[in-house]
């Protein structure tokens, strides 16, 4: 599909499918959702938390070189959002994501949706997709 921005999402769009964020011709992140419009809103709204704006959170992690997930209080997602340097990077990343090009395609079957997300991420070489277990 022809790319759109968050502010120009079409009125009619599928509920279920996969989506792609790109910037300056580079494909950066592929995701999937059963509530596509709401998921894109979560990524693109400046008020999005680390639970909703996960792509922006990943960008902020990379910008601050805090890419390693932890399950301890120190370095946790919550602790990172309270860190002033990280919080600035997270806010900047949310503004950046909101300006990116978005493409999406309908896929209603959960298995095909998951496979298509992985295939697209691998085929397009998206930088921010990581299917590693933590």
C-alpha positions in Angstrom: 0.0 0.0 0.0 1.0 3.6 -0.4 2.4 4.8 3.0 0.4 7.1 5.3 1.3 8.9 8.5 -0.6 8.5 11.8 -2.3 11.8 11.3 -3.6 10.6 7.9 -4.8 7.1 8.7 -7.7 6.2 6.5 -11.2 6.3 8.0 -11.8 2.7 6.9 -9.1 0.2 7.7 -9.0 -3.5 8.7 -9.3 -4.5 12.3 -6.7 -7.3 12.2 -3.4 -7.4 10.5 0.3 -6.5 10.4 1.8 -3.0 10.2 5.2 -1.6 9.2 6.9 1.6 10.3 9.4 3.2 7.9 11.4 6.3 7.8 13.3 7.9 4.9 13.0 4.7 2.9 14.2 2.4 5.7 11.9 -0.2 7.1 12.3 -0.2 10.9 9.6 -2.1 12.7 6.9 -4.7 12.0 4.1 -5.5 14.4 0.7 -7.2 14.4 -2.6 -6.6 16.1 -6.2 -7.7 16.2 -7.1 -4.0 16.8 -5.0 -2.3 14.2 -6.2 1.4 14.6 -5.9 1.3 18.4 -2.5 -0.4 18.2 -1.2 2.3 15.9 -2.6 5.0 18.2 -0.8 3.4 21.1 2.5 3.6 19.2 2.0 7.1 17.9 0.3 9.1 20.7 2.6 11.3 22.7 0.8 10.2 25.9 1.6 6.5 25.2 3.1 4.6 28.1 5.9 2.1 27.8 3.2 -0.6 27.6 1.6 1.1 24.5 4.4 2.9 22.7 6.7 -0.1 22.6 8.4 0.8 19.4 9.3 4.3 20.7 10.5 2.6 23.9 12.8 0.4 21.9 14.2 3.4 20.0 14.8 5.1 23.4 16.5 2.0 24.7 18.9 2.0 21.7 19.5 5.8 21.9 20.5 5.4 25.6 22.3 2.1 25.1 20.1 0.4 27.6 19.0 -2.4 25.3 19.1 -5.3 27.8 15.8 -6.2 29.4 15.8 -6.9 33.1 13.3 -8.3 35.5 14.8 -6.5 38.5 13.8 -3.1 39.8 17.0 -1.4 38.7 16.9 -1.0 35.0 13.3 -2.1 34.7 10.9 -0.4 32.2 9.3 1.6 35.1 12.7 2.7 36.4 13.8 3.7 32.9 10.7 5.9 32.4 11.6 7.7 35.7 15.1 8.4 34.5 15.3 12.0 33.1 17.7 11.2 30.3 15.7 8.1 29.2 12.4 10.0 29.6 13.6 12.7 27.2 14.7 10.1 24.7 11.3 8.3 25.0 9.4 11.5 24.4 11.5 12.3 21.4 11.0 8.8 20.0 7.2 9.0 20.4 7.3 12.2 18.3 9.5 10.5 15.8 7.3 7.5 15.4 4.2 9.6 15.0 5.8 11.2 11.9 6.9 7.9 10.3 5.4 6.3 7.3 2.9 3.5 8.1 1.8 0.6 5.9 -0.6 -2.2 6.9 -2.2 -5.2 5.5 -5.2 -7.2 6.7 -4.6 -10.7 8.0 -7.4 -12.2 10.2 -5.9 -15.6 10.9 -3.7 -15.5 14.0 -1.2 -18.1 12.8 -0.7 -16.4 9.4 -0.6 -13.1 11.1 2.3 -14.2 13.3 4.2 -15.8 10.4 3.7 -12.8 8.2 5.1 -10.5 10.9 8.2 -12.6 11.2 8.6 -13.0 7.5 8.2 -9.3 6.9 10.7 -8.4 9.6 13.3 -10.8 8.2 12.7 -10.0 4.6 12.7 -6.2 5.1 15.6 -6.4 7.7 13.7 -4.3 10.3 16.2 -3.0 12.8 14.0 -2.9 15.8 12.3 -6.3 15.6 13.8 -8.9 18.0 12.3 -12.3 18.3 14.8 -13.4 20.9 13.5 -14.8 24.2 14.5 -12.9 27.4 
